[in-house]
């Protein structure tokens, strides 16, 4: 490619505008060649996308997930659609959103991410997309998520209202993976690294949360459930409650993991 680029701009001594004319004429095959190479790279990237089964579910997801938490805050609807389409063309089949997106969460923009995804999905085969979203955890600040609430909880009423609104915004009739964004009970989160016992509060029982999910699964509105920003204790309790009472088992855990934050997986 470098050699081609050099030859494309070789001067033509027979013309006073030799550089320009020679460049224009010889760049046509170069541009065609670049486009051809680009098409091959895109096709190769899609063929190389790896997929795996998600936990105990029958969902087969790409190893790359497209996160969308700033869609509607840092981009336009068209830009969001372009990103979604490019990812889909590369073989990415799972999208992650949440009812509170985009961030930072504000009443004026809440739900815009879902709306962008929903309008994009209208032109795509729904069964080729794994749609993952989240119901918000305990919050005294995000009450705008609910119609009439002084506090957002992860109880049956809040879960059902969250799902109905998410389905409407996303213009779909089912969610592939519904996750609890963060726990209803107090746990140190979002920059808080030590447990503060003075912040303890009564929490919604694990069984109540799972029973609400069971109803939504029975209605065909949710396929599978998972957790996010959860602790080992919380995961253990959800798994135990599901096993003892015959309720849906969580199939995924979405926690922070990076070069800086490694404790969830490495101890």
MOGI-V930482 format. One record per residue. N is the residue number from 0. OMEGA is omega in whole degrees, -180 to 180 (999 if undefined). Layout:
# MOGI-V930482
((N & OMEGA) (N & OMEGA))
This chain:
# MOGI-V930482
((0 & 179) (1 & 179) (2 & 179) (3 & -178) (4 & 179) (5 & -177) (6 & -179) (7 & -177) (8 & 174) (9 & -176) (10 & 174) (11 & -174) (12 & -177) (13 & -179) (14 & 178) (15 & 177) (16 & -173) (17 & -177) (18 & -177) (19 & -177) (20 & -180) (21 & 179) (22 & -178) (23 & -177) (24 & -173) (25 & -180) (26 & -180) (27 & 178) (28 & 180) (29 & 179) (30 & 179) (31 & -179) (32 & 180) (33 & 179) (34 & 180) (35 & 178) (36 & 180) (37 & 179) (38 & 179) (39 & -180) (40 & 180) (41 & 179) (42 & -180) (43 & 180) (44 & 180) (45 & -179) (46 & -179) (47 & 178) (48 & -180) (49 & -179) (50 & 177) (51 & 179) (52 & -178) (53 & 177) (54 & -180) (55 & -180) (56 & 173) (57 & 178) (58 & 176) (59 & -172) (60 & 175) (61 & 180) (62 & 175) (63 & 177) (64 & 177) (65 & 174) (66 & -171) (67 & -167) (68 & 177) (69 & 178) (70 & -178) (71 & 176) (72 & -177) (73 & 178) (74 & 176) (75 & 178) (76 & 179) (77 & 179) (78 & 177) (79 & 179) (80 & 179) (81 & 179) (82 & 180) (83 & -179) (84 & 179) (85 & 180) (86 & 180) (87 & 179) (88 & 178) (89 & 178) (90 & 177) (91 & -175) (92 & -180) (93 & 179) (94 & 179) (95 & 178) (96 & 179) (97 & -177) (98 & -176) (99 & -177) (100 & 8) (101 & 176) (102 & -1) (103 & -176) (104 & 178) (105 & -180) (106 & -175) (107 & -176) (108 & -175) (109 & 179) (110 & -177) (111 & 178) (112 & 179) (113 & -179) (114 & 179) (115 & 179) (116 & -179) (117 & 180) (118 & 178) (119 & -176) (120 & -179) (121 & -179) (122 & -178) (123 & 177) (124 & -175) (125 & -177) (126 & 177) (127 & -177) (128 & 174) (129 & -175) (130 & 179) (131 & 176) (132 & -174) (133 & 171) (134 & -175) (135 & 176) (136 & -178) (137 & 179) (138 & 174) (139 & -177) (140 & -175) (141 & -178) (142 & 178) (143 & 178) (144 & -176) (145 & -179) (146 & -179) (147 & -178) (148 & 174) (149 & 177) (150 & 178) (151 & 180) (152 & 175) (153 & 175) (154 & -174) (155 & -177) (156 & -180) (157 & -180) (158 & -177) (159 & 178) (160 & 179) (161 & -178) (162 & -179) (163 & -180) (164 & 178) (165 & 178) (166 & -180) (167 & -179) (168 & -177) (169 & 180) (170 & 178) (171 & -180) (172 & 175) (173 & 177) (174 & -178) (175 & -178) (176 & 178) (177 & -177) (178 & 170) (179 & -172) (180 & 172) (181 & -171) (182 & 173) (183 & 180) (184 & 179) (185 & 168) (186 & 178) (187 & -176) (188 & 170) (189 & 177) (190 & 177) (191 & -171) (192 & -179) (193 & 179) (194 & 179) (195 & -175) (196 & 180) (197 & -180) (198 & 179) (199 & 178) (200 & 175) (201 & -177) (202 & 178) (203 & -179) (204 & 178) (205 & -179) (206 & -180) (207 & 179) (208 & -179) (209 & 178) (210 & 177) (211 & 177) (212 & 179) (213 & 179) (214 & -180) (215 & 176) (216 & 179) (217 & 180) (218 & 180) (219 & -178) (220 & 179) (221 & 179) (222 & -178) (223 & -179) (224 & 179) (225 & 180) (226 & 180) (227 & -179) (228 & -176) (229 & 179) (230 & 177) (231 & 179) (232 & -179) (233 & 178) (234 & -180) (235 & -179) (236 & 178) (237 & 180) (238 & -179) (239 & -180) (240 & 179) (241 & -178) (242 & -176) (243 & -174) (244 & 178) (245 & -178) (246 & -177) (247 & 179) (248 & 176) (249 & -177) (250 & -177) (251 & 175) (252 & 179) (253 & 180) (254 & 178) (255 & 175) (256 & -180) (257 & 177) (258 & -179) (259 & -178) (260 & -175) (261 & -169) (262 & -178) (263 & -173) (264 & -175) (265 & 177) (266 & 999))
